[in-house]
């Protein structure tokens, strides 16, 4: 997105140039200042509270087990004897 918006700076229209520069600068600020400094700093300050999930939402949101951790915790079913 930054490259596309920076490409608008090469256009002839003054408004398009200024909008392209503003959008490219906004993406740059968002990527480097907000996402690489502010968010990690706030997460470090909050510690475990950063991962708190409200109980009310916890009851509504479905449990998604992508990596299969629930299968590891489940007991293995008893295997039927194999006839010899």
Secondary structure, DSSP 8 states (H G I E B T S, - for coil): -HHHHHHGGGSS-HHHHHHHHHHHHHHHHIIIIIIIIIHHHHHHHHGGGGG---HHHHHHS----SS-HHHHHS----------
